[in-house]
């Protein structure tokens, strides 16, 4: 099942008012003022960043201070300039009726319009260096910078304390800041988030294995998957993703030998995936089955596409560095199989990531994220909740189906998978592209879907043996691979995916371009005709989808 599931929390983070002192914030979490107040910092001259304490602190026991000499790395995210202008541009570039439709920006153009100013970067880096921290290079989009130093120096620079914790009811230990970080008032106004003041493993992977697996090859193979989703003729004609790159978001490392075995079994000859390390990368292989699934699905459906595996530590700092790198590299297609329920993110961290996803949309990057494998109850608390980042409006939430095919792979039907994450966001307003199918005030997910039921899951080679893996983790790279195939055939790239998907799904071509999934439930919601909160618009019908877009 999904890892780190019991590390999620729906406990609200503390919203810190400008006038609130750091000791008051610490007291709100049950810490003494003596422990929570910063060392040699005049609180009156500083401003706290709101809701920048990991929610897990609220249900963990403190076990002592972090050693003063411990090395700590953090990522400081800037608030973008002209946010109103950015929102206006995004509305136009995603509107099929606007002349700006799909006229996307380059990274340098985005940085020039919306990145932090030279003066802001200079003032911030000067302050951080004055506190004894090592400051790295500013990201290409001019929206983040990495810093590092001893725990003592980090505490002083950000006006907080770092403590060790043990999560109640488990053996999980981690360190975290006890109160929201503070910065000098003139600098704080330009800072959206400081990530890295904790090493809490936050993201879970959305993969599910059947209770029993076979060492023999079984499950969805490249030949069957291509036929089921109507890509056989397209790939045979040479439109196999060549010229496009798929970036995979990963918080685990993998073994290339597993990928080689998969390719050998199915006579595939794709290029070797390139590993890109963000935030220091990772050597942890506890989630390698997730990485193997993502790579193998993309190679099965888009064998000509280049694959970049972005690896980072499973932490706030890791994810922030990873997404900043992805948008700064302007990777055309992105697949995300890791997530957390919306309440698990601090609001400051979520704001920083939302800016990255806005940049991706402005640059025409197609971003897909697994919607979760816990149905309508992503938080596991008996209510309804959805997964982040799938719930972000600038990300395409990808739900799950149970795929039924003949022995040769011919498509028969799909039904909504019981584990398909879906429902209503508590945080994001209904986006304009969704207004025709969502009369509520909040965004709904997923947007689309593909096979995810482990009973009809993918044949995956991982850890030296074959198995069948399901989960919405298989659906996200499925759509990413299709997008790479699309980009290799169509002169105008897929671009911001929700814009393209909702425009086509709302047209007369819907019934031919998509497989409408009309039955199945994820708990609180049921699939039905057209858009629904279990499968979104459904899965793609490859060749017919592309033909419809070509007109």
Beta strands, then each sheet from edge to edge (+ up, - down):
strand 1: 46-48
strand 2: 60-65
strand 3: 71-78
strand 4: 134-138
strand 5: 144-150
strand 6: 162-167
strand 7: 173-177
strand 8: 182-184
strand 9: 191-195
strand 10: 204-205
strand 11: 208-209
strand 12: 245-250
strand 13: 274-277
strand 14: 306-311
strand 15: 333-336
strand 16: 338-341
strand 17: 366-370
strand 18: 387-388
strand 19: 396-405
strand 20: 411-416
strand 21: 423-429
strand 22: 442-445
strand 23: 448-451
strand 24: 458-462
strand 25: 465-470
strand 26: 514-515
strand 27: 539-540
sheet 1: 1+ 8-
sheet 2: 2+ 6- 7+
sheet 3: 4+ 5- 3+ 9-
sheet 4: 10+ 16- 18+
sheet 5: 11+ 25- 24+
sheet 6: 13+ 14+ 12+ 15+ 17+ 19+ 20-
sheet 7: 13+ 14+ 12+ 15+ 17+ 19+ 23+
sheet 8: 21+ 22-
sheet 9: 26+ 27-
end
